[in-house]
Every structure is written in C-alpha cells, then in structure tokens.
C-alpha cells in the first residue's frame, strides 16, 4: 500500500465511510479504497466536478472548492486537492458531517503535500480500458 492509499484508508476508517477515490480531472483513478468499479466512479467524480465548476462559473461564483450531494442513503462529497486532482468520498447516512469535513480537509492537505513533492508525473495512474 502506498502513501496515498494509506491516507484514503485512514479517511474511510476514521469517518466510517464506504469508499474514497482520488482522481485526476480527466477521470483517471490515482488511488482508491473500497471502491467498487473504481474506474466508473472516477469518471463520474470528474464529470460531477466539471459540471459543478461550469455551474458555479456561470453564476459568477468562481471555482468550487468542495461540494456534497445528500442521497437517501448517505453523502457523496467532492473536494479539490489541486487544480487537476479531486478527492471523492462516499459516506454513510449516519455520518457526522462536520467531523467528516474536518477529516476530509486534513486528508486533502496530506495528499496535496505528497503530490506537490512528486518530482515526476508517474503517480501510477491506472488507465481506463
């Protein structure tokens, strides 16, 4: 397990969430934990993020930093790590949202530090086939 996997695993464990997926803006998976069909999730996360950005910009509200969707059975949260990387988290219905946001912010900071220290673009990105 690499450092990114460890951060995602800790985030999922600490928040009692279902899954976490780190993706690039193209919809390719960088890292994931407990994600069924992670490639499909990665594309959906990037698409949702792109639509949110477009909507926010159309309303002259600037770029988005994070947003969440409340579903019947929990939450889908997206948070920018940097301009090209998004963290998606699938959380359970009984999650304490404030605590979850705190852990999400801390995880994004750790991920950002790792990505900023990468000297090359070989983040072991798995391509969609």
C-alpha positions in Angstrom: 0.0 0.0 0.0 1.4 3.4 -0.9 1.1 6.7 1.0 -1.9 7.8 -1.0 -3.7 4.5 -0.3 -2.9 4.8 3.4 -4.3 8.3 3.5 -7.5 7.2 1.8 -7.8 4.1 4.0 -7.4 6.2 7.2 -10.0 8.7 5.9 -12.5 5.9 5.2 -11.8 4.2 8.6 -11.9 7.4 10.6 -15.2 8.6 9.1 -16.8 5.2 8.8 -17.3 5.9 5.1 -17.8 3.4 2.3 -15.2 4.4 -0.2 -12.7 7.1 -1.3 -11.4 7.7 -4.7 -8.6 10.1 -5.8 -8.9 11.1 -9.4 -7.4 13.5 -11.9 -9.5 16.0 -13.9 -9.6 13.6 -16.8 -11.4 11.0 -14.8 -8.5 8.6 -14.3 -8.0 6.9 -10.9 -4.9 7.8 -9.0 -5.8 5.9 -5.8 -8.8 4.3 -4.3 -10.1 2.4 -1.2 -13.1 0.1 -1.1 -14.4 1.5 -4.5 -16.4 -1.0 -6.5 -15.9 -0.3 -10.2 -13.4 2.5 -9.3 -12.9 3.5 -13.0 -16.6 4.2 -13.4 -16.6 6.1 -10.1 -13.5 8.1 -11.2 -15.2 9.2 -14.4 -18.4 10.2 -12.6 -16.4 12.2 -9.9 -14.6 14.1 -12.7 -17.9 14.7 -14.5 -19.7 15.9 -11.5 -16.8 18.2 -10.6 -16.7 19.6 -14.1 -20.4 20.3 -14.1 -20.2 21.9 -10.7 -17.3 24.2 -12.0 -19.4 25.2 -15.0 -22.5 25.9 -13.0 -20.5 27.9 -10.4 -18.7 29.9 -13.1 -22.0 30.6 -15.0 -23.4 32.1 -11.8 -20.2 34.2 -11.4 -19.4 32.4 -8.1 -15.9 31.4 -9.2 -14.4 28.0 -8.9 -15.6 25.4 -6.5 -13.6 24.0 -3.6 -15.9 21.3 -2.5 -19.5 20.2 -2.7 -21.6 17.4 -1.5 -24.7 15.6 -2.5 -27.1 14.3 0.1 -28.7 11.0 -1.0 -31.3 8.8 0.6 -28.5 6.6 2.0 -25.7 9.0 2.7 -23.4 11.5 1.0 -21.2 11.9 -2.0 -18.5 14.5 -1.3 -16.0 16.0 -3.7 -13.1 18.2 -2.7 -10.4 19.8 -4.8 -6.9 18.7 -3.9 -5.3 20.9 -6.6 -6.4 22.2 -10.0 -6.0 18.7 -11.5 -6.9 16.4 -8.7 -10.2 15.6 -6.9 -11.0 13.5 -3.9 -14.3 11.8 -3.8 -15.7 10.3 -0.7 -18.8 8.1 -0.3 -20.1 8.4 3.2 -22.8 6.7 5.2 -26.1 8.2 6.1 -25.4 8.4 9.8 -22.1 10.3 9.3 -21.5 13.4 11.4 -20.9 15.9 8.5 -18.8 18.4 10.5 -16.4 15.6 11.6 -16.3 14.2 8.1 -15.4 17.6 6.7 -12.6 18.0 9.2 -11.1 14.6 8.2 -11.6 15.4 4.6 -9.7 18.7 4.8 -6.9 17.0 6.7 -6.6 14.2 4.1 -6.6 16.7 1.3 -3.8 18.6 2.9 -1.7 15.4 3.3 -2.5 14.4 -0.3 -1.6 17.8 -1.6 1.7 17.7 0.2 2.6 14.3 -1.4 1.5 15.5 -4.9 3.5 18.7 -4.5 6.6 16.7 -3.6 6.3 14.4 -6.6 9.2 15.2 -8.9 7.6 13.4 -11.9 4.2 12.6 -13.3 4.5 8.9 -12.6 1.7 8.6 -10.0 0.9 5.1 -11.1 -2.3 6.3 -12.8 -4.4 3.3 -14.0 -5.8 4.0 -17.4 -9.4 3.3 -18.4 -9.7 0.5 -20.9 
